[in-house]
């Protein structure tokens, strides 16, 4: 019984860690996309494009 409880606890711990990693990865990807979008917007504005045109292009 003790071994089964320990195994179940370890499986639960591993599942929790995997879920946390997946959520962290998704958040990181989202932040990365936002940073990339901001950098592209800055480049377009620096090239002389209006903000409205640049935002329309990125959407």
Secondary structure, 3 states (H helix, E strand, C coil): CHHHHHHHHHHHHHHHHHHHHHHHHHHHHHHHHHHHHHHHHHHHHHCCCCHHHHHHHHC
